[in-house]
Amino acid sequence: REVRVRAFLDTIAYSEGAGYSTTFGGSKVDIHTEGFPCRVRCVGHRPHRLCSSACGAYQIMDYTYTRYADWLGINDFSVASQIRIAKAIIKSRRAMGDVEAGRFRRAIYKLSPEWASFPTRRGRSYYGGQSARSITELERFYDNKVMRYERMMRATCSIR
């Protein structure tokens, strides 16, 4: 199950096109500070200008950070905190069982209102004006990650 969760988290970061210190628009921030390190940033030109406070590998919004950080007792934006928040979001959207069971598409569709780059069943972003990755592209990425993590686990187990 943990292999599937790790692969799914990697898929979110891939889909959102972000690393742990990446802001919406591609700037970098120091994640080793207290609190949420990102401010609203805007990209593009009217009428296609988009503004967001999304930050980190899972492009967490400022209000989402505040809600989950309080609930989880987190006061930073470290890698570990970002992972805990992403897992809490997945659980709150009732998709963790799907992730753990490998029901990839079902999890993606449940989480498309959370991550704009995830497609809905119609193949579009839940949010108009934003583009979503294709379900087949995400599934291919996820399957490759699952295989990679399984190989790593087998190699680690055979060393012992």
Secondary structure as the mmCIF struct_conf table of DSSP 4:
data_model
#
loop_
_struct_conf.conf_type_id
_struct_conf.id
_struct_conf.beg_label_comp_id
_struct_conf.beg_label_asym_id
_struct_conf.beg_label_seq_id
_struct_conf.end_label_comp_id
_struct_conf.end_label_asym_id
_struct_conf.end_label_seq_id
HELX_RH_AL_P HELX_RH_AL_P1 GLU A 2 GLU A 16
TURN_TY1_P TURN_TY1_P1 GLY A 17 GLY A 17
TURN_TY1_P TURN_TY1_P2 TYR A 20 SER A 21
STRN STRN1 THR A 22 THR A 23
TURN_TY1_P TURN_TY1_P3 PHE A 24 GLY A 25
BEND BEND1 GLY A 26 GLY A 26
STRN STRN2 LYS A 28 LYS A 28
BEND BEND2 HIS A 32 THR A 33
STRN STRN3 GLU A 34 GLU A 34
BEND BEND3 GLY A 35 GLY A 35
STRN STRN4 ARG A 41 VAL A 43
BEND BEND4 GLY A 44 GLY A 44
TURN_TY1_P TURN_TY1_P4 ARG A 46 PRO A 47
BEND BEND5 HIS A 48 HIS A 48
STRN STRN5 LEU A 50 SER A 52
STRN STRN6 CYS A 55 CYS A 55
TURN_TY1_P TURN_TY1_P5 GLY A 56 GLN A 59
STRN STRN7 ILE A 60 ILE A 60
HELX_RH_AL_P HELX_RH_AL_P2 ASP A 62 LEU A 72
TURN_TY1_P TURN_TY1_P6 GLY A 73 GLY A 73
STRN STRN8 ASP A 76 ASP A 76
HELX_RH_AL_P HELX_RH_AL_P3 VAL A 79 SER A 92
TURN_TY1_P TURN_TY1_P7 ARG A 93 ARG A 94
HELX_RH_AL_P HELX_RH_AL_P4 MET A 96 ALA A 101
TURN_TY1_P TURN_TY1_P8 GLY A 102 GLY A 102
HELX_RH_AL_P HELX_RH_AL_P5 PHE A 104 LEU A 111
TURN_TY1_P TURN_TY1_P9 SER A 112 GLU A 114
TURN_TY1_P TURN_TY1_P10 ALA A 116 SER A 117
BEND BEND6 PHE A 118 PHE A 118
STRN STRN9 PRO A 119 PRO A 119
TURN_TY1_P TURN_TY1_P11 ARG A 121 ARG A 122
BEND BEND7 GLY A 123 ARG A 124
STRN STRN10 SER A 125 SER A 125
BEND BEND8 TYR A 126 TYR A 127
TURN_TY1_P TURN_TY1_P12 GLY A 128 GLY A 129
BEND BEND9 GLN A 130 GLN A 130
HELX_RH_AL_P HELX_RH_AL_P6 ILE A 135 ILE A 159
#
